[in-house]
Amino acid sequence: MDLILKRNLEHQTIPIERLCSIFSNVGIQKPMKSIENPIIDIKSPYLYQNIKRLQEDLPSNMQGTSQNEADYLNIDIKMETGTGKTYVYTKAIYELNKLYGFKKFIVAVPSLAIKAGTANFMKIQSNINHFKNVCGYKTEIKLRTVESIKTKKGSKRYVPNSIRDFVTSSNLQRNTIEVLLVNMQHLKESKNGVLVRDDYDSHIEGYYRPIDAISATRPIFLIDEPHRFSRENATFKFIEEQVKPQLIIRFGATFPSKFIGRGRNRVEVKDYQNLIYDLNIHKAFEQNLIKGIAKEHVESPDNEEEVFKILTMKKGEFVRFQKTELNEQGQAIKTTKELKTHDSLTLLSPKLSGITIDGILATKVNLSNGEEKFTGDVFFADVFATSYVRESIRLAIKRHFETERENFKRKFKIKTLALFFIDDIHSYRDNDMKEPYLKNIFEEELRGKLDEEINKCNIFELEYREYLEESLANITETHAGYFSQDNVSTEEEIEKEVNTILFDKERLLSLVDKNGKTNTTRFIFSKWTLKEGWDNPNIFTIAKLRSSGSDNSKLQEIGRGLRLPVDETGNRIENETFTLNYIVDFTEKDFVKKLEEEIYGETSFEQRVLTSEQIEKIATNKGLSKEEVLIDLMGKGFISFDREIKTDKLQEFINEYPEIFNKLDKNRVRDRNVDKNKKVAIRKENYLKLKDLWEQLNEKYYLHFDTIADEVLISIVSDVITEDLITTTVRRTKRETSEMVQGELIFNVTLDSIDISDDDTLNYGTFLKVVAENTNISIPLIHTGIVRASKLKKIENAFFTKDTVRSFSVYFKQRIYDELLKIYSYKKLPNTTVHPTELTEENGNPRDFVKTSAYLGVNERKGTPLENYLYDTILFDSEIEENNINENISSVEVYGKIPKRTMQIPFIDGSTYSPDFMYVIKDKEGKPTINLVVESKGVNKKQDLRGIEDHKIEAANKLFDMVKEVGINDEYGGQTKLEDIGDVLRRKGISVTYTRQTNNEKLLEIINDLIESE
C-alpha cells in the first residue's frame, strides 16, 4: 500500500508560500562557482520588511525581526506534530529550487529514528511520483546521507561518496536537487568525525576536510525538531561556524527556550527568530488536523497511590524494592529498601501483612503466598496478585480492540496500531540476563483478549474473526520492537522488526502483505528512541509503561500518535474526528492539566478587558447578579476596578472560568479517570415516558446491499479508463476532477501526466491481479472492461504501471460508492435483545445512574436541568447541545441526550454516526404522540454540510422509514390496513421523525413545524 499525499492542504501550502515570498525584491546573485548555491543578499532591507509583513497575523509575543551578526538569515516555521512537517519542508525544497535556483540543501535531524523516517519519506517512489506528477516539479531530489565510516588499520581513507556527490554536483545540472541528510551526532568537533577529520587520502574540490567542502557550496540548512538544537549547544555553534549556511530554516512543533532579563525580571521565553508561521496545537485541534486525546491511568482500588518496583536482586541474599508515592504537592517521591529471605513485606507496606520472602533466585522472588515476582515487576500493594504493569497492558489492549473493531467495520478499513513505551529492553527481548517478563505478560493478556473478541464476532464480522484468529494462531507476529541497541544486532528477526517500524511504514499500515498473507503486526514496543520525529498515522493507543519524568514536553510525548489515520487505500481521512488513547503511569495522573498548561503557554492571549458578554455568562452559570460577579472577580485579583484582566493571574483565571475563554474543546483533550467517576442520575419517571422510543432506538440493524450487475462493473472499469481520469501521455491534461476520500469528494486536483520508469511497468497478468486485489473485483470482469475501453482509445503498454493501479483504484471506488448509494437498505438483525443499554439493566428496568456518563458530554454546566429533562445533570459537548438542553419548550413532554455509542447508524463507507437528542412531543391535542430524533451539527447552515453529510441524512430517513414498515408488518402479520396505520404507529411508538439542526436553526421552530405537519 502506498500512502496518498495531498497537494493543496491549506495548512501546508501557507508556510511554503510565506517562506518563498521572503525573497520578493531581494537581490539573489548568480553563483560564482558551479558547486555553490545562488547568493542571497542577507543585508537587503526587503528581507526584513517582507518578514514583518508576514508576521501581522501572529500574536504580538511572536512577532519581531532579528538579524544575526553572523552572515546568515534565520527563519522559523512552527507546525504542530502530526500536521505534515516533513512534507512541508520537502516541498519547500522543491519550490525554492524552482523559484530561485537553490540546489544544495542540508537537512539536520536529532536522532537515527528521525533520520530513517526522513530518508524513507524522500526516497519512496510513490512520494517521488507525487512531487513529479501531481505537483509538476521537473526536478528530482538526490538524497545523500551522512553515515559513520569504519576503516581497517592501514587501509586508505576515502571521503564518503555521499558527501563527494553532494559537493561536486554542478548547478548546471538542472534536473536534480542535492539534499544532504545528517543527524546531529555528526555536527560536532570530533577526532574521528566523518565531517571534520583531515586525514583522508583524497580531497574534494581542494578541501581535505569534508565540512569545508560542504561550506563552500553555500548551503540552505533545514533543522527538524529545533528544540533539540538550542543556540547555546555545541551543535548549533558548529552549524554557524563550520557549515556557514546562507539560510537556516527551523521547522518544528517545539522550539528551544531562552532567558531574558536579570534577577526578578528574568523570564523564560521561546527562542523564536523571524517566525513567519504558527500552527500551534490549539489551531491544529480547532481545524481537526490531528487526533483528540483521551488520557487514562490504572487506579488503586483504595486510592492509595503508591507502587512498588523490584529494581534488582542477588541470589540468596537480598531484593531491592523501590517505592513510589505522591506527596501533597503531587510530586513523585521514590525510596528504596532491601529485604532478605524470611523478611516480611510489611516492611514495605502494612497492606502486605502475612506475606514473607521464601526464596531469592537470580531474577525471581518466591513469596509465602505462592506467588513469584521478577526483576522489573511493578505492583500496587493492594493488588499484589496482579502487577501494575499487567493492569496497564490490559487497559491498553482493551482500548486498542475497542478502536480496532470499529476501524475494521469500515468500507475502507483502517489498520489500527498501538505503541508501548518501556524502560528496559531486556524485559521485552529474549536474552541471557533475565526472563523477558514484559513480553510474556503482553502475550498472555493478548491471548485472553483475542479469545474474548473472537467470541464477540457475529455473522457479519467473519472477515474480522479471521483476522483475530490469525493473530491468535501466530501471537509473536502481532508485535515488534525497536530499541537503539537493535542497530548493532545481527539477528534476522530483530532486523526485520526494525526495518518494518523505521523504514517500511506502508507495510506496517497494510492489512495484508504483498503476497496476500494477513499482516497482523500492530503492537510496537520501544524505549524513548521513537519519542521524536518518528510517527505513524494509525497509532490509536500509546501506553507508557514507565514515567517519563516532569521535564519532558507533553506535546512531544503524544506526538507519535496525533497524525490523522489513513485507510487501506492509502487515503488520509480528514472528515472525521479520531481519538488517541493515552495510558500513563499513575504518577502522571495530572497529565491533562499539564498538557493544557503547555498548550496555553504556547497560545498568546490578546484580550485585555473582560466583556459584558463574558460577565453575563459567568452570572448565568453561577446564578449570581452581574454586580456580584464583578465583586467576586476583583476579590480574587483576576480583574481591576475597570474590568482590566490582570496578566499575572491570567492562567488561574482561565483555569477557573474556562467557559468564557476560547478554551480548547474538552472533547479533544480529556481525562477518562475524571469522566468515568462522574455519576449522572436517571430521572426514572421521565424515562418511562421515553421507554418506547428508547427501546426502538436500541434495536439492531445492519446494512444490506443488492448485487451490482456485472455489466455495471464492466462499464465502470471501461469508463474510468476511457474518460482520461488516468493518463500516461506526454501531454499535461488540464482536466479538473475531485479526489475520493472515504466516499466523499473533498478537493480539486489537476491530474498531470505520469512519466513511466521501467521499474514501475507491470506485465498484463500481474496488472490484472493487483487491480483485482485493490478493488475486490474479479479478474475476468476487469479484463472485459479493459477490452471494451481499448476499442474506444488506444492503450499503450506503458499504461500498465503501479501508478495506474493506484489511480484506477481511487476512481473506481468513487464510482462504486455512487452505485452503493442506489442499492443499500437497512434490515433488522434477528434474534437480538435490546437490553442492557447505557440507561437500562438487563431486565429492561432503568438504571439509577447512566452507565457511562462521559458518553453524554465532557462539558458540565452547573445548575438543575428542566423538569422534563431525562437526567439530573447537564453534560454536553458543544454550544448547540448546551442550548438545546436549556431551552424550555412547552410542547415537549420529555427529552434527553442520547448517549454516544447507543444508536450507531451504519453507513456505506463503513463509518457510523449517532443522533444527539430524543424528544417526545405533544400533538395539537396535547397528547404525547410525536417522536423526534435530532442530530445537532455545529455549522451555521445546512449548505455547510459536506456531500457525505447529506447522504447520511438520507440514510437515517431510510432507516426510520424501514422501522415504520417493520412495525406495521409486525402488528398485522404483513397485512396493512391503511385506516389503522396512524393508531398502530402511535400505540407502538414506532413513528419517528429524524432531522438535523444547525447553529442557525432554532429547536422551537423545528418542533412547531413538526406539530403543524402532523
Secondary structure, DSSP 8 states (H G I E B T S, - for coil): ------S--HHHHHHHHHHHHTTTT--EE--SSTTS--EE-TT-HHHHHHHHHHTTTS-GGG------SSS-EEEEEEE-TTS-HHHHHHHHHHHHHHHH---EEEEEESSHHHHHHHHHHHH-HHHHHIIIIIS--S-EEEEEE-------TTS-----HHHHHHHH--TT-TTEEEEEEEEGGGSS--TT-TTT----SS-BTTBSSHHHHHHTT--EEEEESGGGS-TTSHHHHHIIIII--SEEEEEESS--EEEES-GGG-EEEE--SSEEEEE-HHHHHHTT-B-EEEEEE---TT---EEEEEEEEETTTEEEEEEEEE-TTS-EEEEEEEE-TT-BGGGT-GGGTT-BEEEE-SSEEEETTS-EEETT-EEESTTTTS-HHHHHHHHHHHHHHHHHHHHHTSSS----EEEEE-S-GGGTS--SSS--HHHHHHHHHHHHHHHHHHHH--TT-HHHHHHHHHHHHTGGGGEEEE-GGGGG---HHHHHHHIIIII-HHHHT-SB-TTS-B----EEEESGGGSSS---TTEEEEEESS---SSS-HHHHHGGG-B--B-TTS-B--SS--EEEEEE-GGGTTHHHHHHHHHHHHS-----B--HHHHHHHHHHHT--HHHHHHHHHHTTSB-TT-BB-GGGHHHHHHH-GGGTT---TTTEEEHHHHTT---BB-HHHHHHHHHHHHHHTS-EEEEE----HHHHHHHHHHHHHTTSS--SSS----EEEEEETTEEEEEEE-------TTTB--HHHHHHHHHHHH---HHHHHHHHHHHHTTS---GGG-BHHHHHHHHHHHHHHHHHHHHHHEEEEE-TT----S-SSB-TTS-B-SB-S-GGGG-SEEE-S---TTBSBSSEEESSHHHHHHHH---TTEEEEEE--TTSS-EE-TTS-EE---EEEEEE-TTS-EEEEEEEEE--SSSGGGS-HHHHHHHHHHHHHHHHHHHHHHHHHHTT---GGGHHHHHHHHT--EEEEEE-TTS-HHHHHHHHHHH-
